[in-house]
Amino acid sequence: MKLNALYVDFNSYFASVEQQLVPELRGKPVGVLAVMAETTCCIAASYEAKAFGVRTGTIVSDARKMCPGIIFVEARPPVYVQYHHQLVEMVESCAHVEKVLSIDEMVCKLTGSQQLPENALKLAAKIKQAIAANAGDYIKCSIGIAPNTFLAKVASNMQKPDGCVLIEPHELPQRLYALKLRDLNGIGKQMEARLNRYKITTVEQLYAANRQQLQTAWGSVEGERMYDKLRGIEPHYVKNARSSLGHSHVLPPEQRNEAGVRAVLHRLLQKACMRMRSYDLLTSRISVKIKFRNMPSWLMESALSPTDNTLQLIHALEQFLQHYPETRHEPYAVGVSFSGLLTADEAARDLFQVTPLENVQKLNKAIDTLNLKFGKNTIYFGGAHEALKDAPMRIAFNHIPDLVVEGDEADDSS
């Protein structure tokens, strides 16, 4: 086993960019806000603010109590994105960037002589020097070097800010035993509690568990991947071959009006969301099409942060429908399509994207579970109420429906 990954994680990125650009903020506690309001929360905090306990997610009023001298600034996303591209180029000038994982994280693949510990450390120092020379002294990064991306990420978190940690193959697994379960990427509060229920309370116990035990604990293939990750193996991810999915429907005569179009589109969207979640996919683009008699079709589409959340996609649909064409021509067919489909592993985190709340994820899962068990219209969002009998299952040339997920046999009894 060799050193294969060098992970670059920029420290307190948004706050650091602000301190670099605004000298008056340097050395002072800074909180970055999406909007300037007392009821919002920090989306980033400088290390001076973190010393007082202020973190991402800390409410402004609480942050003021924790750190009376804190300075709040409004976020400037375009600036952070511009800096991001420049930083990628700086790292690329030293080593090839294998993958950009978020606006402040990227991983480089080590090859040849770079895999020697002394050369990997020299490369890390070179990257830090390039950043200091070209981006400024206040843009710091922590670098982790390890046999795979996961362990390199773990290493980058072991010394912050401005650290550099190398985990050599021969140090595994003992080097990890001093860490807590929550120190491992992918193990949050809920996953830790779940592991505890399976009598896994330490990293040593996690490492000792076999593949089947971890698969059971995670309830998915992710447990087996964790088994490999802890051993320095880069897990295999099957790339999603599906590029789009959607549903269309020719409207019955009674639905050939604006109200009918809205209801059927809601019905199609909710069906597509359930189907998409059954594939464990996220969409990054939504489009809506309406066909009219004797006039061109009306089409709207929009990019969005990768999601499988029905409520978020309903919001996008409603935004489209605000622009419903003013026409007397009769609508006769509608369609909803999701494209740019990604797995959660493929999706890079978007700037300021909020991780779906646990209760939202539970809501979607509960709706899918109940509809699978008791019939497709057991629970639905109200926009589809007037179209529950519309859009039954269809078989297209490029898609064979899953009878469990897409079947409508139970609809007539609902």
Secondary structure, 3 states (H helix, E strand, C coil): CCCCEEEEEECCHHHHHHHHHCHHHCCCCEEEECCCCCCCEEEEECHHHHCCCCCCCCEHHHHHHHCCCCEEEECCHHHHHHHHHHHHHHHHCCCCEEEEEECCEEEEECCHHHHCHHHHHHHHHHHHHHHHHHCCCCCCEEEEEECCHHHHHHHHCCCCCCCEEECCHHHCCHHHCCCCHHHCCCCCHHHHHHHHHCCCCCHHHHHHCCHHHHHHHHCCCHHHHHHHHHCCCCCCCCCCCCCEEEEEEECCHHHCCHHHHHHHHHHHHHHHHHHHHHCCCEEEEEEEEEEECCEEEEEEEEEEEEECCHHHHHHHHHHHHCCCCCCCCCEEEEEEEEECCECCCCCCCCCCCCCCCHHHHHHHHHHHHHHHHHCCCCCCCHHHHHHCCCCCCCCECCECCCHHHHCCCCHHHC
